[in-house]
Amino acid sequence: MSAVFEVRHSLRPMLETDLPRIHRIEQASYDYPWSLGNFTDSLRTGYCMWVREAEGEVVGYYAMAAAAGEAHLLNLTIAPLWRRHGLGRDLLRHCLERACDHRAENLFLEVRTSNTAAIELYRSSGFVDLAVRRAYYPSRVGREDALVMKKDLMC
């Protein structure tokens, strides 16, 4: 058994006091991270935002918008040291359940075409490729395409 599961894990709604830790995880995870303002605005707007804790420390989070029968996963991140232990899959499962709570029929997302680990997670969780948004994300050399993915929800 992985040592990551030997500690107590929990999920809870994101709080404004979580934002400094979340922002540090975001900065450690991406070349072009969300800003602290992006998280603050999303939380204040009322997006569905949850954190994954391990022994009281935030180790992952997601942000999802839901309206008019659709949900959109905006951000799902696990801290680098906590990856590859199933926490992202578990957080995604929780997100899908919350999308159902909001009566969404579909969950959409965009992912960098270079993020093969995330694409594999989403495909193995029932997401299908829908489209490619050309030059969607900033990158070190120009812009990078985004793969648009969709999962039909069976709520």
VOBA-1610 file (N, C-alpha, C; in pm, whole numbers, padded with zeros to 5 digits, always signed):
BEGIN
Met+00085-00119+00000Met+00000+00000+00000Met+00089+00124+00000Ser+00050+00223-00074Ser+00123+00348-00081Ser+00115+00423+00051Ala+00226+00484+00090Ala+00231+00559+00216Ala+00131+00674+00218Val+00093+00724+00100Val-00001+00836+00095Val-00136+00797+00156Phe-00172+00669+00150Phe-00299+00627+00204Phe-00290+00587+00351Glu-00173+00599+00409Glu-00157+00570+00551Glu-00186+00693+00636Val-00215+00805+00571Val-00252+00926+00642Val-00400+00951+00619Arg-00461+01027+00708Arg-00604+01056+00699Arg-00631+01161+00591His-00724+01129+00501His-00763+01219+00393His-00906+01263+00413Ser-00935+01383+00366Ser-01072+01431+00371Ser-01096+01529+00258Leu-01221+01548+00222Leu-01264+01646+00124Leu-01356+01745+00194Arg-01342+01871+00157Arg-01429+01973+00215Arg-01436+02092+00120Pro-01541+02174+00134Pro-01548+02294+00051Pro-01429+02386+00076Met-01383+02451-00030Met-01272+02544-00020Met-01313+02668+00058Leu-01221+02717+00138Leu-01240+02840+00215Leu-01141+02945+00168Glu-01173+03069+00192Glu-01081+03176+00154Glu-00946+03162+00225Thr-00946+03109+00345Thr-00820+03089+00418Thr-00731+02982+00352Asp-00787+02899+00264Asp-00709+02799+00191Asp-00630+02858+00075Leu-00668+02976+00031Leu-00615+03028-00095Leu-00463+03046-00098Pro-00396+03092+00008Pro-00250+03100-00001Pro-00184+02964-00028Arg-00227+02858+00039Arg-00171+02725+00015Arg-00206+02676-00125Ile-00329+02698-00167Ile-00371+02657-00301Ile-00288+02729-00407His-00264+02856-00385His-00185+02932-00482His-00041+02880-00488Arg+00015+02839-00376Arg+00150+02781-00376Arg+00153+02650-00455Ile+00051+02566-00437Ile+00042+02441-00514Ile+00030+02473-00662Glu-00053+02568-00696Glu-00074+02609-00835Glu+00057+02656-00898Gln+00130+02737-00826Gln+00258+02789-00879Gln+00361+02677-00896Ala+00358+02580-00808Ala+00452+02467-00818Ala+00412+02370-00928Ser+00290+02379-00976Ser+00237+02282-01071Ser+00239+02327-01216Tyr+00235+02455-01241Tyr+00217+02504-01377Tyr+00311+02619-01410Asp+00353+02623-01538Asp+00432+02736-01586Asp+00347+02863-01593Tyr+00217+02845-01617Tyr+00124+02958-01628Tyr+00007+02933-01533Pro+00031+02953-01403Pro-00072+02921-01302Pro-00183+03024-01297Trp-00295+02978-01239Trp-00400+03074-01203Trp-00340+03171-01102Ser-00387+03294-01105Ser-00345+03392-01006Ser-00426+03375-00878Leu-00378+03432-00772Leu-00454+03432-00647Leu-00590+03498-00670Gly-00592+03601-00755Gly-00717+03669-00789Gly-00815+03578-00862Asn-00765+03491-00949Asn-00852+03395-01018Asn-00925+03307-00917Phe-00850+03257-00819Phe-00911+03172-00716Phe-01009+03251-00629Thr-00969+03369-00590Thr-01054+03453-00505Thr-01184+03485-00577Asp-01175+03527-00702Asp-01294+03561-00779Asp-01385+03440-00797Ser-01326+03324-00826Ser-01405+03202-00846Ser-01477+03162-00718Leu-01409+03174-00607Leu-01470+03140-00478Leu-01584+03237-00445Arg-01559+03364-00466Arg-01661+03465-00435Arg-01779+03459-00532Thr-01756+03412-00654Thr-01862+03398-00752Thr-01956+03283-00715Gly-01906+03192-00635Gly-01989+03080-00593Gly-01966+02952-00671Tyr-01854+02945-00743Tyr-01822+02820-00811Tyr-01809+02707-00709Cys-01828+02587-00756Cys-01814+02468-00673Cys-01664+02442-00657Met-01611+02468-00538Met-01467+02458-00515Met-01442+02375-00389Trp-01362+02271-00406Trp-01335+02176-00297Trp-01186+02154-00283Val-01146+02116-00162Val-01007+02083-00136Val-00996+01941-00083Arg-00883+01880-00113Arg-00847+01750-00059Arg-00738+01778+00045Glu-00761+01728+00167Glu-00663+01745+00274Glu-00603+01611+00312Ala-00479+01615+00357Ala-00411+01500+00416Ala-00352+01548+00548Glu-00400+01490+00655Glu-00354+01531+00790Glu-00365+01682+00810Gly-00475+01739+00761Gly-00503+01881+00782Gly-00434+01974+00684Glu-00357+01922+00590Glu-00285+02005+00492Glu-00352+01990+00355Val-00380+02101+00290Val-00439+02097+00156Val-00336+02039+00060Val-00376+01931-00012Val-00287+01866-00109Val-00347+01863-00249Gly-00470+01911-00264Gly-00533+01916-00395Gly-00661+01996-00390Tyr-00713+02028-00507Tyr-00833+02111-00514Tyr-00892+02103-00654Tyr-01017+02146-00663Tyr-01076+02165-00795Tyr-01173+02282-00789Ala-01197+02338-00909Ala-01295+02446-00928Ala-01383+02406-01045Met-01513+02415-01025Met-01609+02378-01128Met-01721+02482-01132Ala-01761+02519-01252Ala-01878+02606-01271Ala-01991+02518-01321Ala-02111+02543-01272Ala-02227+02465-01315Ala-02346+02558-01333Ala-02412+02544-01448Ala-02532+02624-01476Ala-02600+02568-01600Ala-02729+02584-01607Ala-02809+02552-01726Ala-02786+02409-01776Gly-02776+02314-01684Gly-02764+02175-01722Gly-02627+02129-01766Glu-02527+02216-01750Glu-02390+02182-01787Glu-02296+02219-01673Ala-02183+02149-01669Ala-02077+02183-01573Ala-01947+02193-01651His-01857+02274-01598His-01728+02296-01662His-01620+02287-01555Leu-01533+02188-01568Leu-01420+02173-01475Leu-01315+02275-01516Leu-01289+02369-01428Leu-01198+02479-01459Leu-01055+02451-01416Asn-01040+02377-01307Asn-00907+02351-01253Asn-00916+02230-01161Leu-00826+02136-01177Leu-00814+02023-01086Leu-00664+01997-01071Thr-00613+02010-00950Thr-00469+02001-00928Thr-00439+01926-00799Ile-00339+01842-00807Ile-00284+01773-00690Ile-00141+01825-00672Ala-00101+01853-00549Ala+00034+01900-00520Ala+00136+01799-00575Pro+00246+01846-00631Pro+00344+01757-00695Pro+00386+01636-00611Leu+00410+01653-00485Leu+00455+01541-00402Leu+00347+01437-00375Trp+00222+01469-00404Trp+00110+01380-00375Trp+00051+01315-00500Arg+00115+01335-00615Arg+00064+01280-00741Arg+00094+01132-00753Arg+00019+01068-00843Arg+00037+00926-00877Arg-00002+00831-00765His-00099+00875-00683His-00151+00791-00575His-00303+00778-00581Gly-00363+00821-00691Gly-00507+00809-00707Gly-00587+00925-00651Leu-00518+01027-00600Leu-00590+01140-00541Leu-00660+01224-00648Gly-00598+01240-00764Gly-00662+01314-00873Gly-00787+01243-00921Arg-00780+01111-00934Arg-00896+01033-00976Arg-01009+01046-00873Asp-00973+01040-00747Asp-01073+01053-00641Asp-01135+01193-00641Leu-01053+01294-00660Leu-01104+01431-00666Leu-01195+01449-00787Leu-01158+01390-00900Leu-01243+01397-01020Leu-01376+01327-00995Arg-01373+01213-00930Arg-01497+01141-00898Arg-01588+01230-00813His-01531+01297-00714His-01608+01388-00629His-01667+01502-00711Cys-01588+01556-00803Cys-01634+01664-00890Cys-01754+01618-00973Leu-01746+01498-01027Leu-01857+01444-01106Leu-01984+01431-01022Glu-01968+01388-00898Glu-02084+01379-00807Glu-02144+01516-00782Arg-02060+01617-00761Arg-02110+01752-00738Arg-02178+01806-00863Ala-02126+01773-00982Ala-02192+01815-01106Ala-02333+01757-01112Cys-02348+01632-01069Cys-02482+01571-01064Cys-02571+01643-00963Asp-02513+01683-00850Asp-02590+01759-00751Asp-02647+01886-00812His-02574+01943-00909His-02617+02065-00977His-02704+02035-01099Arg-02742+01908-01114Arg-02828+01863-01223Arg-02767+01883-01362Ala-02634+01877-01367Ala-02566+01888-01496Ala-02582+01758-01574Glu-02600+01771-01702Glu-02609+01654-01789Glu-02474+01618-01849Asn-02384+01716-01854Asn-02250+01698-01912Asn-02148+01773-01828Leu-02025+01724-01832Leu-01912+01796-01773Leu-01809+01816-01883Phe-01771+01939-01904Phe-01672+01976-02006Phe-01543+02019-01937Leu-01432+02012-02011Leu-01305+02063-01961Leu-01212+02088-02079Glu-01110+02168-02055Glu-01000+02187-02149Glu-00873+02141-02077Val-00785+02079-02153Val-00658+02032-02098Val-00550+02055-02204Arg-00433+02094-02160Arg-00321+02112-02254Arg-00294+01981-02327Thr-00270+01989-02455Thr-00243+01867-02531Thr-00114+01800-02485Ser-00026+01872-02419Ser+00099+01813-02367Ser+00080+01743-02232Asn-00034+01762-02169Asn-00058+01705-02035Asn-00113+01563-02049Thr-00026+01473-02087Thr-00068+01336-02116Thr-00122+01263-01993Ala-00068+01291-01877Ala-00118+01224-01755Ala-00262+01263-01728Ala-00294+01391-01742Ala-00431+01437-01720Ala-00524+01383-01827Ile-00479+01383-01952Ile-00563+01330-02060Ile-00595+01184-02034Glu-00498+01107-01991Glu-00521+00966-01961Glu-00620+00950-01845Leu-00606+01032-01741Leu-00700+01029-01630Leu-00842+01054-01681Tyr-00859+01158-01760Tyr-00992+01193-01807Tyr-01049+01085-01900Arg-00969+01037-01993Arg-01018+00932-02083Arg-01056+00806-02006Ser-00973+00768-01909Ser-01004+00647-01833Ser-01122+00666-01739Ser-01164+00791-01721Ser-01281+00822-01640Ser-01406+00846-01724Gly-01397+00816-01853Gly-01515+00823-01939Gly-01529+00949-02021Phe-01431+01038-02018Phe-01437+01158-02100Phe-01398+01122-02244Val-01458+01192-02338Val-01425+01173-02479Val-01373+01305-02535Asp-01289+01294-02636Asp-01236+01412-02704Asp-01349+01475-02785Leu-01362+01605-02772Leu-01470+01676-02841Leu-01415+01766-02952Ala-01308+01839-02921Ala-01253+01934-03017Ala-01114+01976-02970Val-01046+02053-03054Val-00918+02113-03017Val-00933+02264-03031Arg-00896+02334-02927Arg-00892+02481-02933Arg-00748+02519-02963Arg-00727+02571-03081Arg-00593+02607-03126Arg-00540+02728-03047Ala-00415+02717-03007Ala-00344+02827-02940Ala-00420+02880-02818Tyr-00477+02791-02741Tyr-00562+02829-02627Tyr-00481+02873-02506Tyr-00372+02802-02477Tyr-00293+02827-02357Tyr-00162+02897-02391Pro-00115+02987-02303Pro+00020+03040-02323Pro+00122+02929-02299Ser+00236+02938-02366Ser+00343+02841-02343Ser+00476+02913-02356Arg+00581+02840-02326Arg+00715+02901-02331Arg+00752+02944-02472Val+00698+02875-02571Val+00723+02909-02711Val+00587+02927-02778Gly+00539+03049-02783Gly+00411+03076-02847Gly+00293+03033-02762Arg+00202+02954-02822Arg+00081+02911-02754Arg+00063+02762-02776Glu-00014+02699-02688Glu-00038+02556-02694Glu-00186+02528-02711Asp-00215+02422-02786Asp-00354+02382-02808Asp-00413+02321-02682Ala-00545+02330-02673Ala-00620+02265-02566Ala-00709+02159-02628Leu-00714+02046-02562Leu-00807+01941-02599Leu-00934+01964-02518Val-01047+01979-02585Val-01176+01993-02519Val-01233+01853-02503Met-01271+01822-02380Met-01324+01688-02351Met-01461+01702-02285Lys-01539+01594-02296Lys-01675+01595-02244Lys-01709+01459-02187Lys-01783+01462-02078Lys-01838+01339-02021Lys-01987+01357-02003Asp-02065+01266-02060Asp-02208+01265-02035Asp-02230+01206-01897Leu-02308+01273-01817Leu-02331+01230-01679Leu-02458+01147-01670Met-02451+01043-01594Met-02566+00955-01570Met-02609+00972-01424Cys-02666+01085-01396Cys-02701+01119-01258Cys-02834+01055-01217
//
